[in-house]
């Protein structure tokens, strides 16, 4: 399977924009992590097709023809090209596909920007602050932490660019948040996890973090921007205990950028900012 970043990241971005019906300039043309993060902020992901050679889909999908260096949008059964950023589509005979992707929602119940979870609750507050100096290192609870614009909480592994998933060109690595209510629900399901062991920087209460995706918000005096969900993964379960991955699916919190520096303290208010 060809990776998302190779070949033709610019054509892949153009195809994604075409499928979503947005201006091509909106989708990151460098592809890779940037494109995946951009899609995640819209509750979407690119799902690779295991056997593209005979794939048929009652809708649009993105495919790479064998020997080609650019992606195209296909439709129909058998599929034909309906959009090709490199040339006029011919619709023509069935193509020999080397790779293919379908755009799918991460969580169908959330939608892509509207509905009951799209707006935040009134406000919340910070219950706990925790940092880890090294990737996979123990989390240390602190009464306060200094937020550094464009980097994160001073002394945390992601502020130092040393986190497991740190990416110099990525967004949403500065600050992670999780709802205290999600951890309590996890415990009610029989998976006890100390708040700091969730490995998020801030445990907050009283605010719907999904509602902050794609929005400016403030923690105390620090301005932030919600990028996408901070979904759990096998790595988190390995560092904690069985059941965490399943129990925190779609409830793992929020990844955010820090836009302004300042001190964050336990008890600080968390609120969305009006644009």
Buried (B, 14 or more C-beta within 10 A) or exposed (E): EBEBBEBBBBBBBBBBBBBBEEEBEEBBBEBBBBBBBBBBBBBBBBEEBEEBEEBEBEEBBBBBBEEBEBBBBBBBEEBBBBBBBBEEBEEEEEBEBBBBBBBEEBBEEBBBEEEEBBEBBEBBBBBBBBBBBEBEEEBEEBEBBBBBBEBBBEBBBBBBEBBBBBBEEBBBBBBBBBBBBBBEBBEEEEBEBEBBBBBBBBBBBBBBBBBBBBBBBBBBBBBBBBBBBBBBBEBBBEBBEEBBBEBBBBBBBBBBBBBEBBEBBBEBBBBBEEE
